[in-house]
Amino acid sequence: MSRLALLAIILLASSATFAMLPVSSPPATNGLPLKHIIYIVQENRSFDNYFGTYPGANGIPPGTTLTQTYGNQTYTFPAYHATDEAAPNMPHDWASAHVAYDNGSMDGFILAENNAATMSYYDRADIPNYWAYADHYVLDDNFFSSLMGPSLPNHIYIASGENGQPYGPENVTASLTYDGGIVNNSKDMVETLSGEAVFTLDIGTLAQQLTGANLSWAWYNGDANPLLPTIWNVLPFYQYFQQNPSELQAHVRGTQSFLADLNGTDFPSVSWVIPGENWNTGVWYPPNWPSACWNSDLSSSTSEHPPARTDCGMDYVTYLVNHVMQSQYWPSTAIILTWDDYGGFYDHVPPPQVDVFGYGPRVPALVISPWAKPGHVDHTQYEFSSMLRMAQTVFGLPSVTNRENITSDMMNSFDFSQSPNPALILPTDLVCPCGQTLPVIYLAASVSLLVAVVVLVLVRRMYGVSIYRKRQT
């Protein structure tokens, strides 16, 4: 299929759906028409990697390049249109993120990632559904990850709105923590086939707050065993749920239950949807997932975590969003779609430093709702704690953590006085075109980039963090 034909399909789907699917707006008891908030969390993309060329957004400045010197040779690395839907997996741990950040200069990405792919970006032809959501709903272009590092600590912010000291075996906690909080992944230690968490967090969660307020919630996980703790599936690490396992069993469900609950009569007030991560035991994927999405390892993931394909993750997300839009709950729902960390990809905006942990680099965020400002780019500063603050505002709950107290509640992305936006049903089986030839300068520099490994080892040791040899998430 040609790129022009693909874009034509998106435009036709958009116009047809807008014409066919009017919605109503039943009022909520708190005075807002929202009764349901859904957080869909994907993996490892910076804002510039997905929306760096989106019109009206704070994207990649024209002519952006990074330079890196090795010995007596200096190489230039421009931002470039990605050549493959399956990008390489690059370092994005606590130390690498700080090297890339370079005290706010945002010029250390080549050194930190040891890969020119950090400068790659996608556009409308590569991820057309995501750009269509931005066209019709809200794109937040000033949304930061909560911590300058990888998945595990950022998922803790997504659940808690704060960081905390883990308690457990010293060989586990020492590799995870810095200054009283979790800053890194430790996959071999936190993911156990026995299903038992190997450390404990005694901080609270929004889920616990919702339970205390008698508000319904669910945590949907794409793994075959949704109760298994992973660096994406963090609720089993919390002391509250370890002491109240029936709460975990009642609220943590497989992704197939998300679809079933949308067909039921009691969809949760707040829900999280995270992709499956443990391919050894099986993960959920859409029944019409394209054959091009299949492989034998993480490259088959619905998560978009490199080397997973961007279009395949987009198809998975679109499948979920379509089902929400076709359900009875769409008129009173807000979907927040975001990505858990920057994944090693370049972003040009220095993240504000509000405490020792972050913020981290910007990540994409889309607000999809009948009440989202149509075709709006929201420049308000947000982070993952903002999602929790939003739920607290909607359901009349107090903010609890310092991050929640100082962040915005995402209400700037909504207009509750407007005529509600119709649903936008999009294709779920797209295999997208992509990119151009890798610039010659990248090929010429590839050998010299190997020198950066030695430099990065030395810099990481300055931060007291070991070098990771296994996949970062």
Backbone torsions as a table, in degrees:
resi	resn	phi	psi	omega
1	MET	NA	134.3	-179.6
2	SER	-73.4	159.2	178.7
3	ARG	-61.9	-38.6	180.0
4	LEU	-65.3	-41.1	179.3
5	ALA	-65.6	-39.1	178.3
6	LEU	-60.6	-46.1	179.4
7	LEU	-65.4	-33.1	178.1
8	ALA	-64.6	-38.8	177.7
9	ILE	-61.1	-43.8	-179.8
10	ILE	-61.7	-45.6	-178.0
11	LEU	-65.3	-40.3	178.7
12	LEU	-66.2	-41.7	177.5
13	ALA	-61.8	-40.0	-179.6
14	SER	-63.1	-50.4	-175.3
15	SER	-68.2	-38.4	-179.9
16	ALA	-66.2	-42.8	-178.3
17	THR	-66.6	-42.7	179.6
18	PHE	-61.6	-31.1	-179.1
19	ALA	-79.3	-29.0	-169.3
20	MET	-98.6	-17.8	-169.3
21	LEU	-122.1	72.1	172.8
22	PRO	-68.6	152.7	-178.5
23	VAL	-129.5	159.0	175.4
24	SER	-106.6	177.9	-175.3
25	SER	-141.4	79.7	177.4
26	PRO	-64.6	134.7	-177.5
27	PRO	-71.4	147.6	174.4
28	ALA	-93.2	159.8	-176.0
29	THR	-67.3	-19.9	-180.0
30	ASN	-89.5	7.2	177.8
31	GLY	92.9	-10.6	176.2
32	LEU	-104.1	150.3	-179.3
33	PRO	-79.2	4.9	178.5
34	LEU	-90.1	128.0	173.9
35	LYS	-120.0	-11.3	-175.6
36	HIS	-140.5	131.3	174.8
37	ILE	-121.7	129.2	-179.3
38	ILE	-121.9	123.4	175.0
39	TYR	-102.1	113.8	173.6
40	ILE	-102.5	118.7	-172.7
41	VAL	-115.1	116.6	175.8
42	GLN	-103.1	-167.5	-166.9
43	GLU	-127.3	133.9	153.8
44	ASN	60.8	61.4	173.3
45	ARG	-144.0	139.0	173.0
46	SER	-88.6	163.4	178.0
47	PHE	-60.2	-47.1	-178.1
48	ASP	-63.6	-28.8	179.7
49	ASN	-66.2	-32.9	-177.8
50	TYR	-105.2	-35.7	-173.7
51	PHE	-128.1	22.7	-178.0
52	GLY	-65.1	-17.2	177.7
53	THR	-119.3	16.0	-179.9
54	TYR	-72.9	131.4	-177.5
55	PRO	-60.0	132.1	176.7
56	GLY	86.0	-8.8	179.4
57	ALA	-92.9	160.5	176.0
58	ASN	-79.7	80.7	-174.8
59	GLY	-101.1	-164.1	-175.2
60	ILE	-64.0	121.5	178.4
61	PRO	-60.8	142.3	178.8
62	PRO	-55.1	137.9	177.8
63	GLY	77.2	13.7	-178.6
64	THR	-61.8	128.9	174.5
65	THR	-141.0	155.8	167.3
66	LEU	-118.1	148.2	176.0
67	THR	-117.7	150.2	177.4
68	GLN	-143.9	131.9	-178.6
69	THR	-105.0	131.4	174.7
70	TYR	-126.8	114.9	-174.7
71	GLY	64.9	-124.8	179.8
72	ASN	-104.9	16.1	-178.2
73	GLN	-116.9	129.3	176.8
74	THR	-108.6	130.9	-179.5
75	TYR	-113.1	148.8	179.4
76	THR	-112.8	134.7	-177.1
77	PHE	-125.4	100.8	178.3
78	PRO	-79.7	157.7	168.5
79	ALA	-65.3	139.1	-176.2
80	TYR	-144.4	152.8	177.5
81	HIS	-67.4	127.6	-173.9
82	ALA	-58.0	146.8	-177.6
83	THR	-100.2	-2.2	-175.0
84	ASP	-155.4	139.8	175.1
85	GLU	-68.6	-19.1	179.9
86	ALA	-106.4	94.3	-179.5
87	ALA	-78.6	159.6	177.1
88	PRO	-72.9	152.4	174.5
89	ASN	-80.7	123.3	-174.4
90	MET	-118.0	156.5	178.3
91	PRO	-58.9	139.3	175.7
92	HIS	-152.6	31.3	176.1
93	ASP	-74.0	179.1	-176.5
94	TRP	-55.1	-47.5	-177.7
95	ALA	-70.1	-44.1	179.9
96	SER	-60.7	-41.0	-180.0
97	ALA	-61.8	-38.8	178.7
98	HIS	-70.7	-34.1	174.7
99	VAL	-64.1	-44.5	179.1
100	ALA	-63.2	-41.6	-179.2
101	TYR	-64.3	-41.5	176.8
102	ASP	48.5	55.4	177.4
103	ASN	55.6	32.7	175.7
104	GLY	96.2	-5.3	178.7
105	SER	-75.9	-21.3	178.7
106	MET	54.9	37.3	-176.8
107	ASP	-121.2	13.0	-177.2
108	GLY	-104.2	14.9	-173.2
109	PHE	-67.4	-39.3	179.6
110	ILE	-63.8	-44.2	178.2
111	LEU	-64.7	-43.7	-175.5
112	ALA	-69.6	-41.4	-172.9
113	GLU	-93.1	-18.7	-178.7
114	ASN	55.7	35.9	-176.2
115	ASN	-160.1	126.3	178.6
116	ALA	-64.5	-17.4	179.6
117	ALA	-62.7	-16.0	175.7
118	THR	-58.3	-26.6	-177.3
119	MET	-89.8	5.3	-177.0
120	SER	-80.4	154.2	175.4
121	TYR	-144.0	158.5	176.7
122	TYR	-111.3	165.5	179.4
123	ASP	-140.0	-164.9	-173.0
124	ARG	-59.1	-35.8	-178.9
125	ALA	-69.0	-23.1	-175.8
126	ASP	-93.6	-38.1	-179.9
127	ILE	-131.4	62.7	-171.1
128	PRO	-62.1	-34.5	-178.7
129	ASN	-67.3	-40.2	178.8
130	TYR	-63.6	-40.7	178.0
131	TRP	-69.1	-32.8	176.7
132	ALA	-66.2	-39.5	175.0
133	TYR	-60.7	-41.2	177.7
134	ALA	-64.0	-37.9	179.5
135	ASP	-61.8	-39.0	-170.1
136	HIS	-102.6	-19.9	-178.1
137	TYR	-124.8	-131.0	-174.9
138	VAL	-124.0	133.6	170.4
139	LEU	-108.3	120.8	176.1
140	ASP	-92.0	113.8	-175.4
141	ASP	-102.7	11.4	178.1
142	ASN	-132.2	39.8	-176.3
143	PHE	-103.2	118.2	-174.7
144	PHE	-104.9	148.7	165.8
145	SER	-64.8	154.6	-173.2
146	SER	-77.9	-27.8	-175.6
147	LEU	-134.6	144.6	-178.7
148	MET	-80.9	77.5	-176.6
149	GLY	177.6	-156.7	-167.5
150	PRO	-91.3	-159.0	-167.6
151	SER	-67.7	-53.5	-170.7
152	LEU	-52.3	-54.6	-179.4
153	PRO	-65.0	-33.6	178.8
154	ASN	-70.6	-34.4	174.3
155	HIS	-67.5	-29.4	174.8
156	ILE	-64.7	-41.2	175.2
157	TYR	-64.5	-36.6	179.6
158	ILE	-64.8	-30.8	178.3
159	ALA	-88.0	-34.9	-168.1
160	SER	-115.5	-27.2	-172.0
161	GLY	74.0	16.6	177.6
162	GLU	-163.4	170.1	176.2
163	ASN	-106.2	169.7	-179.7
164	GLY	-161.3	162.0	179.4
165	GLN	-81.4	122.3	176.3
166	PRO	-78.6	146.9	176.9
167	TYR	-115.7	129.2	-177.9
168	GLY	168.9	-164.6	179.5
169	PRO	-55.6	137.4	-175.1
170	GLU	-61.4	-34.5	-179.7
171	ASN	-66.3	-21.2	176.3
172	VAL	-84.8	-55.3	-172.5
173	THR	-67.1	-33.1	-179.0
174	ALA	-64.4	-34.3	-178.5
175	SER	-79.3	-14.5	-175.7
176	LEU	-98.1	-25.2	-160.0
177	THR	-112.6	159.5	171.2
178	TYR	-153.2	128.9	174.9
179	ASP	51.0	43.3	172.7
180	GLY	83.0	15.8	178.5
181	GLY	-148.2	161.7	178.0
182	ILE	-79.4	130.0	-179.0
183	VAL	-127.3	-6.2	-174.8
184	ASN	-139.5	170.0	170.1
185	ASN	-92.0	157.1	169.3
186	SER	-148.8	74.6	-168.6
187	LYS	-55.8	-43.3	-175.5
188	ASP	-64.9	-19.5	-174.5
189	MET	-103.3	-29.3	-175.4
190	VAL	-94.7	-17.6	-178.5
191	GLU	-104.9	110.0	-175.5
192	THR	-122.4	135.5	179.1
193	LEU	-66.3	-19.4	178.9
194	SER	-72.0	-15.6	-179.4
195	GLY	83.0	6.3	179.9
196	GLU	-100.3	133.4	176.9
197	ALA	-70.8	143.1	-177.3
198	VAL	-99.3	-0.8	170.7
199	PHE	-146.5	170.2	-174.5
200	THR	-130.5	137.9	172.0
201	LEU	-111.9	129.2	-178.7
202	ASP	-104.0	22.7	174.5
203	ILE	-92.2	165.6	-177.6
204	GLY	-85.5	175.3	177.3
205	THR	-136.0	159.8	172.5
206	LEU	-61.5	-36.5	178.7
207	ALA	-58.3	-44.1	178.2
208	GLN	-63.7	-39.6	178.3
209	GLN	-64.0	-38.8	178.5
210	LEU	-65.7	-41.5	177.2
211	THR	-59.6	-43.6	179.4
212	GLY	-64.1	-26.6	179.4
213	ALA	-94.6	6.7	179.9
214	ASN	60.9	37.7	175.7
215	LEU	-108.9	139.4	-175.0
216	SER	-77.4	148.9	177.9
217	TRP	-154.9	159.8	175.9
218	ALA	-149.6	148.7	177.3
219	TRP	-120.1	106.6	-176.2
220	TYR	-97.0	126.2	-174.1
221	ASN	-125.1	132.3	-176.5
222	GLY	-77.3	-3.4	178.3
223	ASP	-73.3	152.7	178.6
224	ALA	-60.0	-36.4	173.6
225	ASN	-110.4	94.1	-174.2
226	PRO	-68.3	-11.4	179.3
227	LEU	-89.9	-5.1	-178.6
228	LEU	-74.3	125.5	179.3
229	PRO	-70.0	133.7	174.3
230	THR	-140.0	177.2	179.2
231	ILE	-73.4	-7.5	170.8
232	TRP	-103.5	-30.7	-176.1
233	ASN	-101.6	84.9	-164.1
234	VAL	-94.5	-14.6	-175.8
235	LEU	-56.1	-35.4	179.4
236	PRO	-63.5	-11.7	179.1
237	PHE	-82.7	-12.1	-173.9
238	TYR	-85.1	136.4	-178.5
239	GLN	-55.8	-39.9	-178.7
240	TYR	-57.0	-44.3	-177.6
241	PHE	-79.9	-27.2	173.6
242	GLN	-67.4	-33.2	178.7
243	GLN	-86.4	-15.7	179.3
244	ASN	-130.0	67.6	-175.2
245	PRO	-61.3	-26.1	178.6
246	SER	-65.0	-30.7	175.8
247	GLU	-64.9	-42.3	179.2
248	LEU	-64.1	-46.3	-178.1
249	GLN	-65.5	-30.3	-178.5
250	ALA	-77.9	-26.2	-170.5
251	HIS	-115.7	-21.3	-179.3
252	VAL	-93.7	120.6	-170.0
253	ARG	-135.6	163.7	174.4
254	GLY	-74.5	159.7	-177.4
255	THR	-62.1	-30.6	178.0
256	GLN	-59.8	-27.6	177.9
257	SER	-72.0	-27.5	175.4
258	PHE	-58.6	-46.1	179.9
259	LEU	-68.0	-40.4	178.4
260	ALA	-65.2	-40.3	-178.4
261	ASP	-67.0	-30.8	176.6
262	LEU	-65.9	-23.7	177.2
263	ASN	-90.6	-2.5	-179.3
264	GLY	-93.5	-166.1	-175.5
265	THR	-111.2	3.2	-174.4
266	ASP	-142.5	58.6	179.6
267	PHE	-67.3	141.9	-173.9
268	PRO	-61.6	153.4	176.0
269	SER	-65.9	-41.6	179.8
270	VAL	-132.7	136.1	178.1
271	SER	-145.3	150.3	174.5
272	TRP	-114.2	141.4	174.9
273	VAL	-127.9	115.9	179.2
274	ILE	-119.7	146.4	-177.2
275	PRO	-74.2	159.3	174.4
276	GLY	-68.2	143.4	-176.5
277	GLU	-121.1	-25.3	-173.2
278	ASN	-96.1	87.7	-178.1
279	TRP	-71.4	-11.1	177.2
280	ASN	-70.5	-30.6	-178.4
281	THR	-108.7	-5.8	176.8
282	GLY	107.0	145.1	177.9
283	VAL	-134.3	162.6	177.6
284	TRP	-86.4	143.1	176.1
285	TYR	-147.6	157.5	-178.3
286	PRO	-63.3	146.2	-177.7
287	PRO	-65.8	-23.2	-179.9
288	ASN	-103.7	23.0	-178.2
289	TRP	-59.5	131.3	-176.6
290	PRO	-60.8	147.1	-179.9
291	SER	-61.7	-27.3	179.0
292	ALA	-64.5	-16.6	-177.7
293	CYS	-82.6	-11.9	-173.3
294	TRP	-89.3	137.2	172.3
295	ASN	-155.7	-172.8	-172.5
296	SER	-97.9	1.4	-175.6
297	ASP	-143.8	-153.9	-176.0
298	LEU	-60.7	-20.5	179.5
299	SER	-64.4	-12.1	174.3
300	SER	-90.5	-0.6	-170.3
301	SER	-66.1	145.0	172.2
302	THR	-76.2	-4.9	-166.7
303	SER	-82.6	-17.9	-171.3
304	GLU	72.2	5.0	174.9
305	HIS	-67.0	118.7	178.7
306	PRO	-52.1	136.9	11.7
307	PRO	-91.1	19.5	178.1
308	ALA	-62.3	145.9	-178.0
309	ARG	-71.9	140.0	178.3
310	THR	-67.7	-40.6	-177.5
311	ASP	-67.6	-34.0	-180.0
312	CYS	-69.4	-40.4	173.5
313	GLY	-63.4	-40.0	177.6
314	MET	-61.4	-40.9	178.1
315	ASP	-61.8	-42.2	177.8
316	TYR	-61.1	-48.2	-179.9
317	VAL	-63.1	-43.4	-179.3
318	THR	-61.5	-38.4	177.0
319	TYR	-58.6	-44.0	178.7
320	LEU	-66.6	-46.8	-177.5
321	VAL	-64.3	-40.8	176.9
322	ASN	-56.8	-42.6	-179.3
323	HIS	-66.0	-36.1	175.3
324	VAL	-64.2	-46.5	-176.7
325	MET	-65.6	-28.3	180.0
326	GLN	-90.0	1.7	-178.9
327	SER	-95.0	169.6	176.9
328	GLN	-68.9	-11.7	-174.2
329	TYR	-91.6	-12.0	-176.7
330	TRP	-53.1	-43.5	-176.3
331	PRO	-60.7	-18.9	-176.1
332	SER	-122.8	28.6	-173.0
333	THR	-121.8	146.2	167.7
334	ALA	-124.4	127.3	175.5
335	ILE	-104.5	126.9	172.0
336	ILE	-107.7	112.2	179.1
337	LEU	-104.4	122.3	-179.1
338	THR	-146.9	177.1	-177.8
339	TRP	-124.8	141.3	-162.9
340	ASP	-77.7	-23.4	175.2
341	ASP	-160.4	176.1	-172.2
342	TYR	-78.8	-15.2	173.1
343	GLY	66.4	15.2	-178.0
344	GLY	89.8	-0.5	-179.1
345	PHE	-85.9	145.4	-178.3
346	TYR	-62.0	140.5	165.7
347	ASP	-141.3	138.5	-169.5
348	HIS	-90.0	-9.5	-174.9
349	VAL	-93.0	121.4	177.8
350	PRO	-65.9	125.1	179.1
351	PRO	-72.2	133.9	175.2
352	PRO	-60.1	145.1	179.0
353	GLN	-105.8	100.2	-176.3
354	VAL	-93.0	-17.5	174.9
355	ASP	-160.7	-172.1	-173.6
356	VAL	-66.0	-20.2	-174.0
357	PHE	-96.2	-21.9	-175.8
358	GLY	175.7	-175.3	30.7
359	TYR	-85.0	169.6	169.4
360	GLY	-99.9	-178.5	-178.9
361	PRO	-56.7	156.9	178.7
362	ARG	-61.1	147.8	172.4
363	VAL	-127.0	156.8	177.1
364	PRO	-66.1	149.1	174.6
365	ALA	-150.6	129.9	178.5
366	LEU	-122.7	137.0	176.1
367	VAL	-109.8	113.3	-173.4
368	ILE	-116.2	113.3	-173.5
369	SER	-167.7	154.6	170.0
370	PRO	-58.7	-22.5	-173.5
371	TRP	-105.9	3.2	173.1
372	ALA	-71.5	141.6	178.6
373	LYS	-61.7	122.7	-172.5
374	PRO	-68.3	130.7	177.2
375	GLY	59.6	36.3	-172.2
376	HIS	-108.9	137.5	170.1
377	VAL	-102.4	113.6	-177.3
378	ASP	-91.9	119.1	-177.8
379	HIS	-93.6	5.2	179.9
380	THR	-65.0	142.7	179.4
381	GLN	-76.3	125.1	177.9
382	TYR	-133.5	168.1	171.0
383	GLU	-153.0	-177.3	-174.9
384	PHE	-61.0	-32.7	177.2
385	SER	-63.3	-23.1	177.8
386	SER	-63.5	-32.9	179.3
387	MET	-64.3	-39.6	178.7
388	LEU	-70.5	-40.7	177.9
389	ARG	-61.4	-35.1	176.7
390	MET	-60.8	-48.0	179.1
391	ALA	-61.5	-38.8	178.4
392	GLN	-64.4	-38.6	177.5
393	THR	-66.3	-46.3	-176.5
394	VAL	-64.3	-39.6	-174.1
395	PHE	-104.2	11.2	173.2
396	GLY	69.5	37.3	179.8
397	LEU	-106.3	152.2	178.2
398	PRO	-76.9	148.2	169.3
399	SER	-72.2	148.0	-171.1
400	VAL	-116.1	-46.1	-172.2
401	THR	-94.1	164.6	177.8
402	ASN	-62.3	-41.5	178.1
403	ARG	-60.3	-43.7	178.7
404	GLU	-62.9	-35.6	-178.3
405	ASN	-69.3	-29.5	-174.8
406	ILE	-101.4	-5.1	-176.2
407	THR	-98.5	164.8	175.7
408	SER	-83.0	156.4	-173.1
409	ASP	-99.0	12.9	175.7
410	MET	71.9	7.9	179.3
411	MET	-67.3	-19.3	177.3
412	ASN	-67.1	-12.4	178.0
413	SER	-87.6	-1.1	-174.4
414	PHE	-121.2	154.9	169.9
415	ASP	-137.5	101.6	-175.0
416	PHE	-82.9	0.1	175.6
417	SER	-96.9	-7.5	-175.3
418	GLN	-80.0	164.2	167.1
419	SER	-68.8	131.5	-173.3
420	PRO	-62.8	142.9	176.8
421	ASN	-68.5	139.0	170.9
422	PRO	-70.1	167.1	173.8
423	ALA	-70.8	160.6	-179.8
424	LEU	-131.9	95.9	-177.3
425	ILE	-87.1	123.9	-173.1
426	LEU	-122.2	160.2	178.9
427	PRO	-61.8	147.0	-178.7
428	THR	-118.3	13.5	-177.4
429	ASP	-132.6	35.3	-177.5
430	LEU	-82.1	135.0	168.3
431	VAL	-117.4	111.0	-162.5
432	CYS	-92.8	151.8	169.0
433	PRO	-72.3	166.9	-177.3
434	CYS	-163.6	129.5	153.6
435	GLY	77.3	-164.3	-173.3
436	GLN	-148.0	178.5	-178.9
437	THR	-67.4	137.9	178.3
438	LEU	-58.6	128.3	-179.4
439	PRO	-55.1	141.1	-177.3
440	VAL	-58.3	-35.1	-178.0
441	ILE	-59.5	-32.5	179.1
442	TYR	-67.4	-41.3	-179.9
443	LEU	-65.7	-39.5	-180.0
444	ALA	-65.9	-31.2	-175.8
445	ALA	-88.7	-8.9	-169.5
446	SER	-59.5	-39.2	179.4
447	VAL	-66.7	-43.4	-178.4
448	SER	-65.7	-26.0	179.7
449	LEU	-62.8	-25.0	179.7
450	LEU	-60.5	-28.9	179.0
451	VAL	-61.3	-28.7	-176.5
452	ALA	-63.9	-25.0	-179.8
453	VAL	-58.6	-45.0	-179.0
454	VAL	-63.0	-44.5	179.8
455	VAL	-62.3	-42.6	-177.8
456	LEU	-64.8	-38.2	177.1
457	VAL	-57.5	-45.9	-178.3
458	LEU	-64.8	-41.5	-179.4
459	VAL	-66.8	-42.2	-179.9
460	ARG	-62.1	-38.2	-179.9
461	ARG	-65.0	-27.2	175.6
462	MET	-61.8	-31.0	178.9
463	TYR	-88.3	-2.1	178.6
464	GLY	72.2	29.6	-177.5
465	VAL	-118.4	134.0	-178.9
466	SER	-71.5	158.8	177.9
467	ILE	-81.8	130.2	-179.8
468	TYR	-88.8	131.7	178.4
469	ARG	-108.1	-16.4	177.1
470	LYS	-93.5	172.3	-177.6
471	ARG	-60.1	129.8	171.7
472	GLN	-84.7	148.0	-179.0
473	THR	-130.9	NA	NA
